[in-house]
Amino acid sequence: MHSFILRVATRLIFPVLLLFSAFLFFRGHNLPGGGFIGGLVAAAAIMLELVAWGPQQTRLLFPLRFRRLGGLGLLVAILAGLSGLASGQPFLKGIWQTVSLPGLGQQKLGTPLLFDLGVYVVVIGVTVEVMLSLAEEAEWK
């Protein structure tokens, strides 16, 4: 598709979608949201680029290997689960630490956030890789 309006709108909407994705990600362990839905919104932002620019330009805009990104996210999620076992707790048991963050004060950070990050990255990697592969195959034929 070669729509000038879609391409301009994509450049404006893309950062908003990524910001909304981050909002959903960080909101997720206490309220609805989290790694899965945040990852889907981020993947939708990249899919918007795919529709506006096509698969080759999208691969140039995002030189990541999305298949490897999915594997990395899976590794992060598994490591978050194994941290419970390492501390003598069940697999996926949440382990929390209170840390002082500049400008935010004392915050509780834990392995559930790390697990959500892994899910977030897996969803982005797998969704984008599948859609880009399908778009490249459709364009090839």
LOKELUM-243858 format. One record per residue: residue in one letter; chain; x, y, z of N, C-alpha, C in turn. Coordinates in Angstrom, 1 decimal. Layout:
<dokes>
<residuo->A; cadena->A; n.c1->X; n.c2->Y; n.c3->Z; ca.c1->X; ca.c2->Y; ca.c3->Z; c.c1->X; c.c2->Y; c.c3->Z>
...
</dokes>
This chain:
<dokes>
<residuo->M; cadena->A; n.c1->0.8; n.c2->-1.2; n.c3->0.0; ca.c1->0.0; ca.c2->0.0; ca.c3->0.0; c.c1->0.9; c.c2->1.2; c.c3->0.0>
<residuo->H; cadena->A; n.c1->0.6; n.c2->2.2; n.c3->-0.8; ca.c1->1.4; ca.c2->3.4; ca.c3->-0.9; c.c1->0.5; c.c2->4.6; c.c3->-0.6>
<residuo->S; cadena->A; n.c1->0.0; n.c2->4.7; n.c3->0.6; ca.c1->-0.8; ca.c2->5.8; ca.c3->1.0; c.c1->0.0; c.c2->6.8; c.c3->1.8>
<residuo->F; cadena->A; n.c1->0.1; n.c2->8.0; n.c3->1.3; ca.c1->0.9; ca.c2->9.1; ca.c3->2.0; c.c1->0.2; c.c2->9.4; c.c3->3.3>
<residuo->I; cadena->A; n.c1->-1.1; n.c2->9.4; n.c3->3.4; ca.c1->-1.8; ca.c2->9.7; ca.c3->4.6; c.c1->-1.5; c.c2->8.7; c.c3->5.7>
<residuo->L; cadena->A; n.c1->-1.5; n.c2->7.4; n.c3->5.3; ca.c1->-1.3; ca.c2->6.3; ca.c3->6.2; c.c1->0.2; c.c2->6.4; c.c3->6.7>
<residuo->R; cadena->A; n.c1->1.1; n.c2->6.7; n.c3->5.9; ca.c1->2.5; ca.c2->6.8; ca.c3->6.3; c.c1->2.7; c.c2->7.9; c.c3->7.3>
<residuo->V; cadena->A; n.c1->2.1; n.c2->9.1; n.c3->7.0; ca.c1->2.2; ca.c2->10.2; ca.c3->7.9; c.c1->1.6; c.c2->9.9; c.c3->9.3>
<residuo->A; cadena->A; n.c1->0.4; n.c2->9.3; n.c3->9.2; ca.c1->-0.3; ca.c2->8.9; ca.c3->10.4; c.c1->0.4; c.c2->7.9; c.c3->11.2>
<residuo->T; cadena->A; n.c1->1.1; n.c2->7.0; n.c3->10.5; ca.c1->1.9; ca.c2->6.0; ca.c3->11.2; c.c1->3.0; c.c2->6.6; c.c3->12.0>
<residuo->R; cadena->A; n.c1->3.7; n.c2->7.6; n.c3->11.4; ca.c1->4.8; ca.c2->8.2; ca.c3->12.1; c.c1->4.3; c.c2->9.0; c.c3->13.3>
<residuo->L; cadena->A; n.c1->3.0; n.c2->9.4; n.c3->13.4; ca.c1->2.5; ca.c2->10.1; ca.c3->14.5; c.c1->1.9; c.c2->9.1; c.c3->15.6>
<residuo->I; cadena->A; n.c1->1.3; n.c2->8.0; n.c3->15.1; ca.c1->0.7; ca.c2->7.1; ca.c3->16.0; c.c1->1.7; c.c2->6.1; c.c3->16.6>
<residuo->F; cadena->A; n.c1->2.7; n.c2->5.8; n.c3->15.9; ca.c1->3.7; ca.c2->4.8; ca.c3->16.4; c.c1->4.2; c.c2->5.1; c.c3->17.8>
<residuo->P; cadena->A; n.c1->4.7; n.c2->6.3; n.c3->18.1; ca.c1->5.2; ca.c2->6.5; ca.c3->19.4; c.c1->4.1; c.c2->6.5; c.c3->20.5>
<residuo->V; cadena->A; n.c1->2.9; n.c2->6.9; n.c3->20.1; ca.c1->1.8; ca.c2->6.9; ca.c3->21.1; c.c1->1.5; c.c2->5.4; c.c3->21.4>
<residuo->L; cadena->A; n.c1->1.5; n.c2->4.6; n.c3->20.5; ca.c1->1.2; ca.c2->3.1; ca.c3->20.7; c.c1->2.3; c.c2->2.5; c.c3->21.6>
<residuo->L; cadena->A; n.c1->3.6; n.c2->2.9; n.c3->21.4; ca.c1->4.6; ca.c2->2.4; ca.c3->22.2; c.c1->4.5; c.c2->2.9; c.c3->23.6>
<residuo->L; cadena->A; n.c1->4.2; n.c2->4.1; n.c3->23.8; ca.c1->4.0; ca.c2->4.7; ca.c3->25.2; c.c1->2.8; c.c2->4.0; c.c3->25.9>
<residuo->F; cadena->A; n.c1->1.7; n.c2->3.7; n.c3->25.1; ca.c1->0.6; ca.c2->3.0; ca.c3->25.7; c.c1->1.0; c.c2->1.6; c.c3->26.1>
<residuo->S; cadena->A; n.c1->1.8; n.c2->1.0; n.c3->25.2; ca.c1->2.3; ca.c2->-0.4; ca.c3->25.5; c.c1->3.1; c.c2->-0.4; c.c3->26.8>
<residuo->A; cadena->A; n.c1->4.0; n.c2->0.6; n.c3->27.0; ca.c1->4.7; ca.c2->0.7; ca.c3->28.2; c.c1->3.8; c.c2->0.9; c.c3->29.4>
<residuo->F; cadena->A; n.c1->2.8; n.c2->1.7; n.c3->29.3; ca.c1->1.8; ca.c2->1.9; ca.c3->30.4; c.c1->1.2; c.c2->0.6; c.c3->30.7>
<residuo->L; cadena->A; n.c1->0.7; n.c2->-0.1; n.c3->29.8; ca.c1->0.0; ca.c2->-1.4; ca.c3->30.0; c.c1->1.0; c.c2->-2.4; c.c3->30.7>
<residuo->F; cadena->A; n.c1->2.2; n.c2->-2.4; n.c3->30.2; ca.c1->3.2; ca.c2->-3.3; ca.c3->30.8; c.c1->3.4; c.c2->-3.0; c.c3->32.3>
<residuo->F; cadena->A; n.c1->3.7; n.c2->-1.8; n.c3->32.6; ca.c1->4.0; ca.c2->-1.4; ca.c3->34.0; c.c1->2.8; c.c2->-1.5; c.c3->34.9>
<residuo->R; cadena->A; n.c1->1.6; n.c2->-1.3; n.c3->34.4; ca.c1->0.4; ca.c2->-1.4; ca.c3->35.2; c.c1->0.0; c.c2->-2.8; c.c3->35.5>
<residuo->G; cadena->A; n.c1->0.5; n.c2->-3.8; n.c3->34.7; ca.c1->0.0; ca.c2->-5.1; ca.c3->34.7; c.c1->0.1; c.c2->-6.0; c.c3->35.9>
<residuo->H; cadena->A; n.c1->1.1; n.c2->-5.9; n.c3->36.8; ca.c1->1.1; ca.c2->-6.8; ca.c3->37.9; c.c1->0.2; c.c2->-6.4; c.c3->39.0>
<residuo->N; cadena->A; n.c1->-0.4; n.c2->-5.2; n.c3->39.0; ca.c1->-1.4; ca.c2->-4.8; ca.c3->40.0; c.c1->-2.8; c.c2->-4.7; c.c3->39.5>
<residuo->L; cadena->A; n.c1->-2.9; n.c2->-4.4; n.c3->38.2; ca.c1->-4.2; ca.c2->-4.1; ca.c3->37.6; c.c1->-4.2; c.c2->-4.8; c.c3->36.2>
<residuo->P; cadena->A; n.c1->-5.3; n.c2->-4.8; n.c3->35.5; ca.c1->-5.3; ca.c2->-5.5; ca.c3->34.2; c.c1->-4.3; c.c2->-4.9; c.c3->33.2>
<residuo->G; cadena->A; n.c1->-3.6; n.c2->-5.7; n.c3->32.5; ca.c1->-2.6; ca.c2->-5.3; ca.c3->31.6; c.c1->-1.4; c.c2->-6.3; c.c3->31.8>
<residuo->G; cadena->A; n.c1->-0.2; n.c2->-5.9; n.c3->31.6; ca.c1->0.9; ca.c2->-6.8; ca.c3->31.8; c.c1->1.7; c.c2->-7.0; c.c3->30.5>
<residuo->G; cadena->A; n.c1->2.5; n.c2->-8.0; n.c3->30.6; ca.c1->3.4; ca.c2->-8.3; ca.c3->29.5; c.c1->2.7; c.c2->-8.8; c.c3->28.2>
<residuo->F; cadena->A; n.c1->1.7; n.c2->-9.5; n.c3->28.3; ca.c1->1.0; ca.c2->-10.1; ca.c3->27.1; c.c1->0.3; c.c2->-8.9; c.c3->26.3>
<residuo->I; cadena->A; n.c1->-0.6; n.c2->-8.2; n.c3->27.0; ca.c1->-1.3; ca.c2->-7.2; ca.c3->26.3; c.c1->-0.4; c.c2->-6.0; c.c3->25.9>
<residuo->G; cadena->A; n.c1->0.6; n.c2->-5.7; n.c3->26.7; ca.c1->1.6; ca.c2->-4.7; ca.c3->26.4; c.c1->2.4; c.c2->-5.1; c.c3->25.2>
<residuo->G; cadena->A; n.c1->2.8; n.c2->-6.3; n.c3->25.1; ca.c1->3.5; ca.c2->-6.8; ca.c3->23.9; c.c1->2.7; c.c2->-6.8; c.c3->22.7>
<residuo->L; cadena->A; n.c1->1.4; n.c2->-7.1; n.c3->22.8; ca.c1->0.5; ca.c2->-7.1; ca.c3->21.6; c.c1->0.3; c.c2->-5.7; c.c3->21.1>
<residuo->V; cadena->A; n.c1->0.2; n.c2->-4.7; n.c3->22.0; ca.c1->0.1; ca.c2->-3.3; ca.c3->21.5; c.c1->1.4; c.c2->-2.9; c.c3->20.8>
<residuo->A; cadena->A; n.c1->2.6; n.c2->-3.2; n.c3->21.4; ca.c1->3.8; ca.c2->-2.9; ca.c3->20.8; c.c1->4.0; c.c2->-3.6; c.c3->19.4>
<residuo->A; cadena->A; n.c1->3.5; n.c2->-4.8; n.c3->19.3; ca.c1->3.6; ca.c2->-5.6; ca.c3->18.0; c.c1->2.6; c.c2->-4.9; c.c3->17.0>
<residuo->A; cadena->A; n.c1->1.5; n.c2->-4.4; n.c3->17.5; ca.c1->0.5; ca.c2->-3.8; ca.c3->16.6; c.c1->1.1; c.c2->-2.5; c.c3->16.1>
<residuo->A; cadena->A; n.c1->1.9; n.c2->-1.8; n.c3->16.9; ca.c1->2.6; ca.c2->-0.6; ca.c3->16.4; c.c1->3.5; c.c2->-0.9; c.c3->15.2>
<residuo->I; cadena->A; n.c1->4.3; n.c2->-2.0; n.c3->15.4; ca.c1->5.2; ca.c2->-2.5; ca.c3->14.3; c.c1->4.4; c.c2->-3.0; c.c3->13.1>
<residuo->M; cadena->A; n.c1->3.2; n.c2->-3.6; n.c3->13.3; ca.c1->2.4; ca.c2->-4.1; ca.c3->12.2; c.c1->1.8; c.c2->-2.9; c.c3->11.5>
<residuo->L; cadena->A; n.c1->1.6; n.c2->-1.8; n.c3->12.1; ca.c1->1.1; ca.c2->-0.6; ca.c3->11.5; c.c1->2.2; c.c2->-0.1; c.c3->10.5>
<residuo->E; cadena->A; n.c1->3.5; n.c2->-0.2; n.c3->10.9; ca.c1->4.6; ca.c2->0.2; ca.c3->10.1; c.c1->4.6; c.c2->-0.8; c.c3->8.9>
<residuo->L; cadena->A; n.c1->4.4; n.c2->-2.0; n.c3->9.1; ca.c1->4.4; ca.c2->-3.0; ca.c3->8.0; c.c1->3.3; c.c2->-2.7; c.c3->7.0>
<residuo->V; cadena->A; n.c1->2.1; n.c2->-2.4; n.c3->7.4; ca.c1->1.0; ca.c2->-2.0; ca.c3->6.5; c.c1->1.4; c.c2->-0.8; c.c3->5.7>
<residuo->A; cadena->A; n.c1->2.0; n.c2->0.2; n.c3->6.4; ca.c1->2.3; ca.c2->1.5; ca.c3->5.7; c.c1->3.5; c.c2->1.4; c.c3->4.8>
<residuo->W; cadena->A; n.c1->4.5; n.c2->0.7; n.c3->5.2; ca.c1->5.7; ca.c2->0.7; ca.c3->4.4; c.c1->6.1; c.c2->-0.6; c.c3->3.7>
<residuo->G; cadena->A; n.c1->5.5; n.c2->-1.7; n.c3->4.1; ca.c1->5.8; ca.c2->-3.0; ca.c3->3.4; c.c1->6.9; c.c2->-3.7; c.c3->4.2>
<residuo->P; cadena->A; n.c1->7.1; n.c2->-5.0; n.c3->3.9; ca.c1->8.0; ca.c2->-5.8; ca.c3->4.7; c.c1->9.5; c.c2->-5.5; c.c3->4.6>
<residuo->Q; cadena->A; n.c1->9.9; n.c2->-5.1; n.c3->3.4; ca.c1->11.4; ca.c2->-4.8; ca.c3->3.3; c.c1->11.7; c.c2->-3.6; c.c3->4.1>
<residuo->Q; cadena->A; n.c1->10.9; n.c2->-2.5; n.c3->4.0; ca.c1->11.2; ca.c2->-1.3; ca.c3->4.7; c.c1->11.0; c.c2->-1.5; c.c3->6.2>
<residuo->T; cadena->A; n.c1->10.1; n.c2->-2.3; n.c3->6.6; ca.c1->9.9; ca.c2->-2.6; ca.c3->8.0; c.c1->11.1; c.c2->-3.3; c.c3->8.6>
<residuo->R; cadena->A; n.c1->11.7; n.c2->-4.2; n.c3->7.8; ca.c1->12.9; ca.c2->-4.9; ca.c3->8.3; c.c1->14.1; c.c2->-4.0; c.c3->8.4>
<residuo->L; cadena->A; n.c1->14.1; n.c2->-3.0; n.c3->7.5; ca.c1->15.2; ca.c2->-2.0; ca.c3->7.5; c.c1->15.0; c.c2->-1.0; c.c3->8.7>
<residuo->L; cadena->A; n.c1->13.7; n.c2->-0.7; n.c3->9.0; ca.c1->13.4; ca.c2->0.2; ca.c3->10.2; c.c1->13.7; c.c2->-0.5; c.c3->11.5>
<residuo->F; cadena->A; n.c1->13.5; n.c2->-1.8; n.c3->11.5; ca.c1->13.7; ca.c2->-2.6; ca.c3->12.8; c.c1->14.7; c.c2->-3.7; c.c3->12.4>
<residuo->P; cadena->A; n.c1->16.0; n.c2->-3.4; n.c3->12.5; ca.c1->17.0; ca.c2->-4.5; ca.c3->12.1; c.c1->17.1; c.c2->-5.6; c.c3->13.1>
<residuo->L; cadena->A; n.c1->16.2; n.c2->-5.7; n.c3->14.1; ca.c1->16.2; ca.c2->-6.8; ca.c3->15.0; c.c1->15.9; c.c2->-8.1; c.c3->14.4>
<residuo->R; cadena->A; n.c1->16.4; n.c2->-9.2; n.c3->14.9; ca.c1->16.0; ca.c2->-10.5; ca.c3->14.5; c.c1->14.9; c.c2->-10.9; c.c3->15.5>
<residuo->F; cadena->A; n.c1->13.7; n.c2->-10.7; n.c3->15.0; ca.c1->12.5; ca.c2->-10.9; ca.c3->15.9; c.c1->12.4; c.c2->-12.4; c.c3->16.4>
<residuo->R; cadena->A; n.c1->12.9; n.c2->-13.3; n.c3->15.7; ca.c1->12.9; ca.c2->-14.7; ca.c3->16.1; c.c1->13.8; c.c2->-14.9; c.c3->17.3>
<residuo->R; cadena->A; n.c1->15.0; n.c2->-14.2; n.c3->17.3; ca.c1->15.9; ca.c2->-14.3; ca.c3->18.4; c.c1->15.4; c.c2->-13.5; c.c3->19.6>
<residuo->L; cadena->A; n.c1->14.6; n.c2->-12.4; n.c3->19.3; ca.c1->14.0; ca.c2->-11.6; ca.c3->20.4; c.c1->13.0; c.c2->-12.5; c.c3->21.1>
<residuo->G; cadena->A; n.c1->12.3; n.c2->-13.3; n.c3->20.4; ca.c1->11.3; ca.c2->-14.2; ca.c3->21.1; c.c1->12.0; c.c2->-15.2; c.c3->22.0>
<residuo->G; cadena->A; n.c1->13.1; n.c2->-15.7; n.c3->21.5; ca.c1->13.9; ca.c2->-16.7; ca.c3->22.3; c.c1->14.5; c.c2->-16.0; c.c3->23.5>
<residuo->L; cadena->A; n.c1->15.0; n.c2->-14.8; n.c3->23.4; ca.c1->15.5; ca.c2->-14.0; ca.c3->24.5; c.c1->14.5; c.c2->-13.8; c.c3->25.6>
<residuo->G; cadena->A; n.c1->13.3; n.c2->-13.4; n.c3->25.1; ca.c1->12.2; ca.c2->-13.2; ca.c3->26.1; c.c1->11.8; c.c2->-14.5; c.c3->26.8>
<residuo->L; cadena->A; n.c1->11.8; n.c2->-15.6; n.c3->26.1; ca.c1->11.6; ca.c2->-16.9; ca.c3->26.8; c.c1->12.6; c.c2->-17.2; c.c3->27.8>
<residuo->L; cadena->A; n.c1->13.9; n.c2->-16.9; n.c3->27.5; ca.c1->14.9; ca.c2->-17.1; ca.c3->28.5; c.c1->14.8; c.c2->-16.3; c.c3->29.7>
<residuo->V; cadena->A; n.c1->14.4; n.c2->-15.0; n.c3->29.5; ca.c1->14.2; ca.c2->-14.1; ca.c3->30.7; c.c1->13.0; c.c2->-14.6; c.c3->31.5>
<residuo->A; cadena->A; n.c1->12.0; n.c2->-15.1; n.c3->30.9; ca.c1->10.8; ca.c2->-15.6; ca.c3->31.7; c.c1->11.2; c.c2->-16.8; c.c3->32.5>
<residuo->I; cadena->A; n.c1->12.0; n.c2->-17.7; n.c3->31.9; ca.c1->12.4; ca.c2->-18.9; ca.c3->32.6; c.c1->13.3; c.c2->-18.6; c.c3->33.7>
<residuo->L; cadena->A; n.c1->14.2; n.c2->-17.6; n.c3->33.5; ca.c1->15.1; ca.c2->-17.2; ca.c3->34.6; c.c1->14.4; c.c2->-16.6; c.c3->35.7>
<residuo->A; cadena->A; n.c1->13.3; n.c2->-15.9; n.c3->35.4; ca.c1->12.5; ca.c2->-15.3; ca.c3->36.5; c.c1->11.9; c.c2->-16.4; c.c3->37.3>
<residuo->G; cadena->A; n.c1->11.4; n.c2->-17.5; n.c3->36.6; ca.c1->10.8; ca.c2->-18.6; ca.c3->37.4; c.c1->11.8; c.c2->-19.4; c.c3->38.2>
<residuo->L; cadena->A; n.c1->13.0; n.c2->-19.5; n.c3->37.6; ca.c1->14.1; ca.c2->-20.3; ca.c3->38.3; c.c1->14.6; c.c2->-19.6; c.c3->39.5>
<residuo->S; cadena->A; n.c1->14.5; n.c2->-18.2; n.c3->39.6; ca.c1->15.0; ca.c2->-17.5; ca.c3->40.7; c.c1->14.2; c.c2->-18.0; c.c3->42.0>
<residuo->G; cadena->A; n.c1->13.0; n.c2->-18.4; n.c3->41.9; ca.c1->12.3; ca.c2->-18.9; ca.c3->43.0; c.c1->12.9; c.c2->-20.2; c.c3->43.5>
<residuo->L; cadena->A; n.c1->13.2; n.c2->-21.1; n.c3->42.5; ca.c1->13.9; ca.c2->-22.4; ca.c3->42.9; c.c1->15.2; c.c2->-22.1; c.c3->43.5>
<residuo->A; cadena->A; n.c1->16.0; n.c2->-21.1; n.c3->43.0; ca.c1->17.3; ca.c2->-20.9; ca.c3->43.6; c.c1->17.2; c.c2->-20.4; c.c3->45.0>
<residuo->S; cadena->A; n.c1->16.1; n.c2->-19.8; n.c3->45.4; ca.c1->16.0; ca.c2->-19.4; ca.c3->46.8; c.c1->15.2; c.c2->-20.4; c.c3->47.7>
<residuo->G; cadena->A; n.c1->15.0; n.c2->-21.6; n.c3->47.2; ca.c1->14.4; ca.c2->-22.6; ca.c3->47.9; c.c1->12.9; c.c2->-22.6; c.c3->47.9>
<residuo->Q; cadena->A; n.c1->12.3; n.c2->-21.8; n.c3->47.0; ca.c1->10.9; ca.c2->-21.6; ca.c3->46.9; c.c1->10.4; c.c2->-22.4; c.c3->45.7>
<residuo->P; cadena->A; n.c1->9.1; n.c2->-22.5; n.c3->45.5; ca.c1->8.6; ca.c2->-23.1; ca.c3->44.2; c.c1->8.9; c.c2->-22.3; c.c3->43.0>
<residuo->F; cadena->A; n.c1->8.8; n.c2->-23.0; n.c3->41.8; ca.c1->9.1; ca.c2->-22.3; ca.c3->40.5; c.c1->8.1; c.c2->-21.2; c.c3->40.4>
<residuo->L; cadena->A; n.c1->8.5; n.c2->-20.1; n.c3->39.9; ca.c1->7.7; ca.c2->-18.8; ca.c3->39.7; c.c1->7.3; c.c2->-18.1; c.c3->41.0>
<residuo->K; cadena->A; n.c1->7.8; n.c2->-18.5; n.c3->42.1; ca.c1->7.5; ca.c2->-17.8; ca.c3->43.3; c.c1->8.1; c.c2->-16.4; c.c3->43.2>
<residuo->G; cadena->A; n.c1->7.3; n.c2->-15.4; n.c3->43.5; ca.c1->7.8; ca.c2->-14.0; ca.c3->43.4; c.c1->8.8; c.c2->-13.7; c.c3->44.5>
<residuo->I; cadena->A; n.c1->9.9; n.c2->-13.1; n.c3->44.1; ca.c1->10.9; ca.c2->-12.6; ca.c3->45.1; c.c1->11.0; c.c2->-11.1; c.c3->44.9>
<residuo->W; cadena->A; n.c1->10.9; n.c2->-10.4; n.c3->46.0; ca.c1->10.8; ca.c2->-8.9; ca.c3->46.0; c.c1->12.0; c.c2->-8.3; c.c3->46.7>
<residuo->Q; cadena->A; n.c1->12.4; n.c2->-7.2; n.c3->46.2; ca.c1->13.4; ca.c2->-6.3; ca.c3->46.8; c.c1->12.9; c.c2->-4.9; c.c3->46.8>
<residuo->T; cadena->A; n.c1->13.2; n.c2->-4.2; n.c3->47.9; ca.c1->12.9; ca.c2->-2.8; ca.c3->47.9; c.c1->14.2; c.c2->-2.0; c.c3->47.5>
<residuo->V; cadena->A; n.c1->14.1; n.c2->-1.2; n.c3->46.5; ca.c1->15.2; ca.c2->-0.4; ca.c3->46.0; c.c1->14.8; c.c2->1.1; c.c3->46.0>
<residuo->S; cadena->A; n.c1->15.8; n.c2->1.9; n.c3->46.1; ca.c1->15.6; ca.c2->3.4; ca.c3->46.1; c.c1->16.0; c.c2->3.8; c.c3->44.7>
<residuo->L; cadena->A; n.c1->15.0; n.c2->4.4; n.c3->44.0; ca.c1->15.1; ca.c2->4.9; ca.c3->42.6; c.c1->15.1; c.c2->6.4; c.c3->42.6>
<residuo->P; cadena->A; n.c1->16.0; n.c2->7.1; n.c3->42.0; ca.c1->16.1; ca.c2->8.5; ca.c3->41.9; c.c1->14.8; c.c2->9.1; c.c3->41.4>
<residuo->G; cadena->A; n.c1->14.1; n.c2->10.0; n.c3->42.1; ca.c1->12.9; ca.c2->10.6; ca.c3->41.6; c.c1->11.7; c.c2->9.8; c.c3->41.9>
<residuo->L; cadena->A; n.c1->11.8; n.c2->8.5; n.c3->42.2; ca.c1->10.7; ca.c2->7.7; ca.c3->42.5; c.c1->10.6; c.c2->7.2; c.c3->44.0>
<residuo->G; cadena->A; n.c1->11.7; n.c2->7.4; n.c3->44.7; ca.c1->11.7; ca.c2->6.9; ca.c3->46.1; c.c1->11.9; c.c2->5.4; c.c3->46.2>
<residuo->Q; cadena->A; n.c1->11.4; n.c2->4.9; n.c3->47.3; ca.c1->11.5; ca.c2->3.5; ca.c3->47.6; c.c1->10.5; c.c2->2.7; c.c3->46.7>
<residuo->Q; cadena->A; n.c1->10.9; n.c2->1.8; n.c3->46.0; ca.c1->10.0; ca.c2->1.0; ca.c3->45.1; c.c1->10.3; c.c2->-0.5; c.c3->45.4>
<residuo->K; cadena->A; n.c1->9.2; n.c2->-1.3; n.c3->45.3; ca.c1->9.4; ca.c2->-2.8; ca.c3->45.4; c.c1->9.5; c.c2->-3.3; c.c3->44.0>
<residuo->L; cadena->A; n.c1->10.6; n.c2->-4.0; n.c3->43.7; ca.c1->10.8; ca.c2->-4.6; ca.c3->42.4; c.c1->10.9; c.c2->-6.1; c.c3->42.7>
<residuo->G; cadena->A; n.c1->10.3; n.c2->-6.9; n.c3->41.7; ca.c1->10.4; ca.c2->-8.3; ca.c3->42.0; c.c1->10.4; c.c2->-9.1; c.c3->40.7>
<residuo->T; cadena->A; n.c1->10.5; n.c2->-10.4; n.c3->40.9; ca.c1->10.6; ca.c2->-11.3; ca.c3->39.7; c.c1->9.3; c.c2->-11.4; c.c3->38.9>
<residuo->P; cadena->A; n.c1->8.1; n.c2->-11.0; n.c3->39.4; ca.c1->7.0; ca.c2->-11.0; ca.c3->38.5; c.c1->7.1; c.c2->-9.9; c.c3->37.4>
<residuo->L; cadena->A; n.c1->7.8; n.c2->-8.8; n.c3->37.7; ca.c1->8.1; ca.c2->-7.8; ca.c3->36.7; c.c1->9.0; c.c2->-8.4; c.c3->35.6>
<residuo->L; cadena->A; n.c1->10.0; n.c2->-9.1; n.c3->36.1; ca.c1->11.0; ca.c2->-9.7; ca.c3->35.2; c.c1->10.3; c.c2->-10.8; c.c3->34.3>
<residuo->F; cadena->A; n.c1->9.4; n.c2->-11.6; n.c3->34.9; ca.c1->8.6; ca.c2->-12.5; ca.c3->34.1; c.c1->7.7; c.c2->-11.8; c.c3->33.1>
<residuo->D; cadena->A; n.c1->7.1; n.c2->-10.7; n.c3->33.5; ca.c1->6.2; ca.c2->-10.0; ca.c3->32.6; c.c1->7.1; c.c2->-9.4; c.c3->31.4>
<residuo->L; cadena->A; n.c1->8.3; n.c2->-9.0; n.c3->31.7; ca.c1->9.2; ca.c2->-8.5; ca.c3->30.7; c.c1->9.5; c.c2->-9.6; c.c3->29.7>
<residuo->G; cadena->A; n.c1->9.8; n.c2->-10.8; n.c3->30.2; ca.c1->10.0; ca.c2->-11.9; ca.c3->29.3; c.c1->8.8; c.c2->-12.2; c.c3->28.4>
<residuo->V; cadena->A; n.c1->7.6; n.c2->-12.2; n.c3->29.0; ca.c1->6.4; ca.c2->-12.4; ca.c3->28.2; c.c1->6.2; c.c2->-11.3; c.c3->27.1>
<residuo->Y; cadena->A; n.c1->6.5; n.c2->-10.1; n.c3->27.5; ca.c1->6.4; ca.c2->-8.9; ca.c3->26.7; c.c1->7.3; c.c2->-9.1; c.c3->25.4>
<residuo->V; cadena->A; n.c1->8.5; n.c2->-9.5; n.c3->25.7; ca.c1->9.5; ca.c2->-9.6; ca.c3->24.6; c.c1->9.1; c.c2->-10.8; c.c3->23.7>
<residuo->V; cadena->A; n.c1->8.6; n.c2->-11.9; n.c3->24.3; ca.c1->8.2; ca.c2->-13.1; ca.c3->23.5; c.c1->7.1; c.c2->-12.7; c.c3->22.6>
<residuo->V; cadena->A; n.c1->6.1; n.c2->-12.0; n.c3->23.1; ca.c1->4.9; ca.c2->-11.7; ca.c3->22.3; c.c1->5.3; c.c2->-10.8; c.c3->21.1>
<residuo->I; cadena->A; n.c1->6.2; n.c2->-9.8; n.c3->21.4; ca.c1->6.6; ca.c2->-8.9; ca.c3->20.3; c.c1->7.4; c.c2->-9.7; c.c3->19.3>
<residuo->G; cadena->A; n.c1->8.3; n.c2->-10.5; n.c3->19.7; ca.c1->9.2; ca.c2->-11.3; ca.c3->18.8; c.c1->8.4; c.c2->-12.3; c.c3->17.9>
<residuo->V; cadena->A; n.c1->7.5; n.c2->-13.0; n.c3->18.6; ca.c1->6.8; ca.c2->-14.1; ca.c3->17.8; c.c1->5.8; c.c2->-13.4; c.c3->16.9>
<residuo->T; cadena->A; n.c1->5.0; n.c2->-12.5; n.c3->17.4; ca.c1->4.0; ca.c2->-11.9; ca.c3->16.6; c.c1->4.5; c.c2->-11.2; c.c3->15.4>
<residuo->V; cadena->A; n.c1->5.6; n.c2->-10.4; n.c3->15.6; ca.c1->6.2; ca.c2->-9.6; ca.c3->14.5; c.c1->6.8; c.c2->-10.5; c.c3->13.5>
<residuo->E; cadena->A; n.c1->7.5; n.c2->-11.5; n.c3->14.0; ca.c1->8.2; ca.c2->-12.5; ca.c3->13.0; c.c1->7.2; c.c2->-13.2; c.c3->12.2>
<residuo->V; cadena->A; n.c1->6.1; n.c2->-13.7; n.c3->12.8; ca.c1->5.1; ca.c2->-14.4; ca.c3->12.0; c.c1->4.5; c.c2->-13.4; c.c3->10.9>
<residuo->M; cadena->A; n.c1->4.1; n.c2->-12.2; n.c3->11.4; ca.c1->3.5; ca.c2->-11.3; ca.c3->10.4; c.c1->4.4; c.c2->-10.9; c.c3->9.3>
<residuo->L; cadena->A; n.c1->5.7; n.c2->-10.6; n.c3->9.7; ca.c1->6.6; ca.c2->-10.2; ca.c3->8.6; c.c1->6.9; c.c2->-11.4; c.c3->7.6>
<residuo->S; cadena->A; n.c1->7.0; n.c2->-12.6; n.c3->8.1; ca.c1->7.2; ca.c2->-13.7; ca.c3->7.3; c.c1->6.0; c.c2->-13.9; c.c3->6.3>
<residuo->L; cadena->A; n.c1->4.8; n.c2->-13.8; n.c3->6.9; ca.c1->3.6; ca.c2->-13.9; ca.c3->6.0; c.c1->3.5; c.c2->-12.8; c.c3->5.0>
<residuo->A; cadena->A; n.c1->3.9; n.c2->-11.6; n.c3->5.4; ca.c1->3.9; ca.c2->-10.5; ca.c3->4.4; c.c1->4.9; c.c2->-10.6; c.c3->3.3>
<residuo->E; cadena->A; n.c1->6.1; n.c2->-11.1; n.c3->3.7; ca.c1->7.1; ca.c2->-11.4; ca.c3->2.7; c.c1->6.7; c.c2->-12.5; c.c3->1.7>
<residuo->E; cadena->A; n.c1->6.1; n.c2->-13.5; n.c3->2.3; ca.c1->5.7; ca.c2->-14.6; ca.c3->1.4; c.c1->4.6; c.c2->-14.1; c.c3->0.4>
<residuo->A; cadena->A; n.c1->3.6; n.c2->-13.4; n.c3->0.9; ca.c1->2.5; ca.c2->-12.8; ca.c3->0.1; c.c1->3.1; c.c2->-11.9; c.c3->-1.0>
<residuo->E; cadena->A; n.c1->4.1; n.c2->-11.1; n.c3->-0.6; ca.c1->4.7; ca.c2->-10.2; ca.c3->-1.6; c.c1->5.5; c.c2->-10.9; c.c3->-2.6>
<residuo->W; cadena->A; n.c1->6.1; n.c2->-12.0; n.c3->-2.2; ca.c1->6.9; ca.c2->-12.8; ca.c3->-3.1; c.c1->6.1; c.c2->-13.4; c.c3->-4.3>
<residuo->K; cadena->A; n.c1->4.9; n.c2->-13.9; n.c3->-3.9; ca.c1->4.1; ca.c2->-14.6; ca.c3->-4.9; c.c1->3.3; c.c2->-13.6; c.c3->-5.7>
</dokes>
